[in-house]
Amino acid sequence: MNITVYSYTDKTVKKQLNTSYDVALYIVDLLEDFGGITPEDGKRIPGHEKFNLPDPEKSGEECYNKWYRQAVDELVDYYSGLEVHDALEKLIELAGPARLYYVDRTPYKVTVDGETVGNVSWDDGEGIWSWLSEQIYIDEDDKESQLEWEYLPDDNIKELLEAAQKGDFIGSFEIEEDSEEE
């Protein structure tokens, strides 16, 4: 993958990322920049309670560091287990006022109901919508379906395909990295 994280504030490159593991490490770095891992950060993991971090003054620094490393490992495990774009969305959400955004320059191959198009960028939902418009049939008398089709979300290819599938416009779809750029 070829993903770059930028700052809206100063337009600088903040990080080059290739995997959800890279994103997970960046999220932990960001939490560290925001003052370190806190007990509340445990709740970032679905179904997880607060982290049980001992008071370093009462339990000693070595004990605290052990628990802290365990909390870091749990966060990295959670975020690296997400699909990379879902992990990136968590990163953007976490950054909040830091105002980050990402650009994914990875070429993807999209297969919908057995038809494939390659060399598609992640944010080209509009292009995939146009391609699909030539592939599917919507009855011209079905104004409701036509309107639903026209207003499918198209910020990225996954969002578009999930909405098209939910609306029964398509059956199955698959998105994978395109190893053969056209």
C-alpha positions as a Markdown table, in Angstrom:
| # | Residue | x | y | z |
|---|---|---|---|---|
| 1 | Met | 0.0 | 0.0 | 0.0 |
| 2 | Asn | 1.1 | 3.6 | -0.5 |
| 3 | Ile | -0.7 | 5.8 | 2.0 |
| 4 | Thr | 0.5 | 9.3 | 3.1 |
| 5 | Val | -0.9 | 11.1 | 6.1 |
| 6 | Tyr | -0.8 | 14.9 | 5.9 |
| 7 | Ser | -1.6 | 17.8 | 8.3 |
| 8 | Tyr | -4.4 | 20.1 | 7.2 |
| 9 | Thr | -2.8 | 22.8 | 9.3 |
| 10 | Asp | 0.6 | 23.1 | 7.6 |
| 11 | Lys | 0.1 | 20.6 | 4.6 |
| 12 | Thr | 3.2 | 18.7 | 5.7 |
| 13 | Val | 3.7 | 15.0 | 5.3 |
| 14 | Lys | 3.3 | 13.4 | 8.7 |
| 15 | Lys | 3.8 | 9.7 | 7.9 |
| 16 | Gln | 4.1 | 7.2 | 5.1 |
| 17 | Leu | 2.1 | 4.0 | 5.9 |
| 18 | Asn | 1.8 | 0.7 | 4.2 |
| 19 | Thr | -0.2 | -1.6 | 6.6 |
| 20 | Ser | -2.7 | -1.5 | 9.4 |
| 21 | Tyr | 0.2 | -2.3 | 11.7 |
| 22 | Asp | 1.9 | 0.9 | 10.6 |
| 23 | Val | -1.3 | 2.8 | 11.3 |
| 24 | Ala | -1.6 | 1.1 | 14.8 |
| 25 | Leu | 1.9 | 2.2 | 15.7 |
| 26 | Tyr | 1.2 | 5.7 | 14.5 |
| 27 | Ile | -2.0 | 5.8 | 16.6 |
| 28 | Val | 0.0 | 4.8 | 19.7 |
| 29 | Asp | 2.6 | 7.4 | 18.9 |
| 30 | Leu | -0.2 | 10.0 | 18.6 |
| 31 | Leu | -1.6 | 8.9 | 22.0 |
| 32 | Glu | 1.9 | 9.3 | 23.4 |
| 33 | Asp | 2.2 | 12.8 | 21.9 |
| 34 | Phe | -1.1 | 13.6 | 23.6 |
| 35 | Gly | 0.3 | 12.8 | 27.0 |
| 36 | Gly | 0.7 | 9.0 | 27.0 |
| 37 | Ile | -1.6 | 6.0 | 27.3 |
| 38 | Thr | -4.3 | 6.5 | 30.0 |
| 39 | Pro | -6.7 | 4.1 | 31.6 |
| 40 | Glu | -9.5 | 5.5 | 29.5 |
| 41 | Asp | -7.7 | 4.5 | 26.3 |
| 42 | Gly | -8.7 | 0.9 | 27.1 |
| 43 | Lys | -12.3 | 1.8 | 26.1 |
| 44 | Arg | -11.1 | 2.5 | 22.6 |
| 45 | Ile | -11.1 | -1.3 | 22.1 |
| 46 | Pro | -14.7 | -2.5 | 21.7 |
| 47 | Gly | -15.8 | -4.5 | 24.7 |
| 48 | His | -12.8 | -3.5 | 26.7 |
| 49 | Glu | -12.8 | -1.8 | 30.1 |
| 50 | Lys | -10.3 | 0.9 | 31.1 |
| 51 | Phe | -6.7 | -0.2 | 31.3 |
| 52 | Asn | -5.6 | -1.1 | 34.8 |
| 53 | Leu | -2.5 | 1.0 | 35.0 |
| 54 | Pro | -1.1 | 1.1 | 38.5 |
| 55 | Asp | 0.2 | 4.3 | 40.2 |
| 56 | Pro | 3.9 | 4.4 | 39.5 |
| 57 | Glu | 4.7 | 6.0 | 42.8 |
| 58 | Lys | 2.9 | 3.2 | 44.8 |
| 59 | Ser | 3.8 | 0.2 | 42.7 |
| 60 | Gly | 7.2 | 1.2 | 41.4 |
| 61 | Glu | 8.3 | 2.3 | 37.9 |
| 62 | Glu | 9.1 | -1.2 | 36.7 |
| 63 | Cys | 5.6 | -2.5 | 37.5 |
| 64 | Tyr | 4.0 | 0.5 | 35.9 |
| 65 | Asn | 6.1 | 0.1 | 32.8 |
| 66 | Lys | 5.1 | -3.6 | 32.5 |
| 67 | Trp | 1.4 | -2.7 | 32.6 |
| 68 | Tyr | 2.0 | 0.3 | 30.3 |
| 69 | Arg | 3.7 | -2.0 | 27.7 |
| 70 | Gln | 0.8 | -4.4 | 27.9 |
| 71 | Ala | -1.7 | -1.6 | 27.3 |
| 72 | Val | 0.4 | -0.5 | 24.3 |
| 73 | Asp | 0.4 | -4.1 | 22.9 |
| 74 | Glu | -3.4 | -4.4 | 23.3 |
| 75 | Leu | -3.9 | -1.1 | 21.4 |
| 76 | Val | -1.5 | -2.2 | 18.6 |
| 77 | Asp | -3.2 | -5.6 | 18.4 |
| 78 | Tyr | -6.6 | -4.0 | 18.1 |
| 79 | Tyr | -5.8 | -1.3 | 15.5 |
| 80 | Ser | -3.6 | -3.6 | 13.5 |
| 81 | Gly | -6.4 | -6.1 | 13.3 |
| 82 | Leu | -8.6 | -3.6 | 11.5 |
| 83 | Glu | -8.8 | -3.2 | 7.8 |
| 84 | Val | -6.3 | -0.5 | 7.0 |
| 85 | His | -8.8 | 2.2 | 5.9 |
| 86 | Asp | -10.9 | 1.5 | 9.1 |
| 87 | Ala | -7.7 | 2.0 | 11.1 |
| 88 | Leu | -7.0 | 5.2 | 9.2 |
| 89 | Glu | -10.5 | 6.5 | 10.1 |
| 90 | Lys | -9.8 | 5.8 | 13.8 |
| 91 | Leu | -6.5 | 7.7 | 13.4 |
| 92 | Ile | -8.3 | 10.7 | 11.9 |
| 93 | Glu | -10.9 | 10.6 | 14.6 |
| 94 | Leu | -8.3 | 10.4 | 17.3 |
| 95 | Ala | -6.2 | 13.2 | 15.9 |
| 96 | Gly | -9.2 | 15.6 | 16.3 |
| 97 | Pro | -7.7 | 19.1 | 16.6 |
| 98 | Ala | -4.5 | 17.9 | 15.0 |
| 99 | Arg | -6.5 | 17.7 | 11.7 |
| 100 | Leu | -4.9 | 14.9 | 9.7 |
| 101 | Tyr | -6.0 | 13.4 | 6.4 |
| 102 | Tyr | -4.7 | 10.7 | 4.3 |
| 103 | Val | -4.2 | 10.0 | 0.6 |
| 104 | Asp | -4.0 | 6.4 | -0.6 |
| 105 | Arg | -2.1 | 6.1 | -3.9 |
| 106 | Thr | -2.4 | 2.3 | -3.9 |
| 107 | Pro | -3.9 | 1.0 | -7.1 |
| 108 | Tyr | -6.9 | -1.3 | -6.5 |
| 109 | Lys | -8.7 | -3.9 | -8.5 |
| 110 | Val | -12.5 | -4.0 | -8.1 |
| 111 | Thr | -14.6 | -7.0 | -9.0 |
| 112 | Val | -18.4 | -6.6 | -8.9 |
| 113 | Asp | -20.6 | -9.6 | -9.8 |
| 114 | Gly | -17.8 | -11.2 | -11.8 |
| 115 | Glu | -16.8 | -8.0 | -13.7 |
| 116 | Thr | -13.4 | -6.5 | -13.0 |
| 117 | Val | -11.8 | -3.1 | -13.4 |
| 118 | Gly | -8.3 | -2.4 | -12.3 |
| 119 | Asn | -6.0 | 0.5 | -11.4 |
| 120 | Val | -8.6 | 2.3 | -9.3 |
| 121 | Ser | -7.7 | 4.7 | -6.5 |
| 122 | Trp | -9.3 | 4.3 | -3.1 |
| 123 | Asp | -11.1 | 7.7 | -3.4 |
| 124 | Asp | -12.5 | 7.1 | -6.9 |
| 125 | Gly | -16.0 | 6.1 | -5.8 |
| 126 | Glu | -17.4 | 8.4 | -8.5 |
| 127 | Gly | -15.4 | 6.6 | -11.2 |
| 128 | Ile | -16.7 | 3.2 | -10.0 |
| 129 | Trp | -20.2 | 4.6 | -9.8 |
| 130 | Ser | -19.9 | 5.6 | -13.5 |
| 131 | Trp | -18.5 | 2.2 | -14.4 |
| 132 | Leu | -21.3 | 0.4 | -12.6 |
| 133 | Ser | -23.9 | 2.6 | -14.2 |
| 134 | Glu | -22.9 | 1.0 | -17.5 |
| 135 | Gln | -23.1 | -2.5 | -15.9 |
| 136 | Ile | -26.4 | -2.5 | -14.1 |
| 137 | Tyr | -30.0 | -2.0 | -15.2 |
| 138 | Ile | -32.4 | 0.2 | -13.3 |
| 139 | Asp | -36.0 | 0.3 | -14.6 |
| 140 | Glu | -36.6 | 3.8 | -15.9 |
| 141 | Asp | -40.1 | 3.7 | -14.4 |
| 142 | Asp | -38.6 | 3.0 | -10.9 |
| 143 | Lys | -38.0 | 6.6 | -9.9 |
| 144 | Glu | -37.2 | 5.7 | -6.2 |
| 145 | Ser | -34.4 | 3.3 | -7.3 |
| 146 | Gln | -33.1 | 5.8 | -9.7 |
| 147 | Leu | -32.9 | 8.5 | -7.0 |
| 148 | Glu | -31.3 | 6.0 | -4.6 |
| 149 | Trp | -28.7 | 5.1 | -7.2 |
| 150 | Glu | -28.0 | 8.7 | -8.0 |
| 151 | Tyr | -27.3 | 9.6 | -4.4 |
| 152 | Leu | -25.2 | 6.6 | -3.3 |
| 153 | Pro | -22.3 | 7.8 | -1.1 |
| 154 | Asp | -19.1 | 7.8 | -3.2 |
| 155 | Asp | -16.3 | 9.2 | -1.0 |
| 156 | Asn | -14.4 | 6.0 | -1.5 |
| 157 | Ile | -14.8 | 2.7 | -3.4 |
| 158 | Lys | -15.6 | 0.7 | -0.3 |
| 159 | Glu | -18.3 | 3.0 | 0.8 |
| 160 | Leu | -19.9 | 3.1 | -2.6 |
| 161 | Leu | -19.9 | -0.7 | -3.1 |
| 162 | Glu | -21.3 | -1.4 | 0.4 |
| 163 | Ala | -24.1 | 1.1 | -0.2 |
| 164 | Ala | -24.8 | -0.4 | -3.7 |
| 165 | Gln | -24.9 | -3.9 | -2.2 |
| 166 | Lys | -27.2 | -2.8 | 0.6 |
| 167 | Gly | -29.5 | -1.2 | -1.9 |
| 168 | Asp | -29.5 | -4.5 | -3.9 |
| 169 | Phe | -28.0 | -2.8 | -7.0 |
| 170 | Ile | -25.1 | -5.3 | -6.9 |
| 171 | Gly | -24.5 | -8.8 | -5.5 |
| 172 | Ser | -21.0 | -9.5 | -4.5 |
| 173 | Phe | -17.9 | -7.3 | -4.7 |
| 174 | Glu | -14.2 | -7.6 | -3.9 |
| 175 | Ile | -11.5 | -5.0 | -3.5 |
| 176 | Glu | -7.9 | -5.9 | -3.6 |
| 177 | Glu | -4.6 | -4.3 | -4.3 |
| 178 | Asp | -3.9 | -4.3 | -8.1 |
| 179 | Ser | -0.5 | -5.7 | -8.7 |
| 180 | Glu | -0.7 | -5.1 | -12.4 |
| 181 | Glu | -1.0 | -1.3 | -13.0 |
| 182 | Glu | -2.3 | -0.5 | -16.5 |
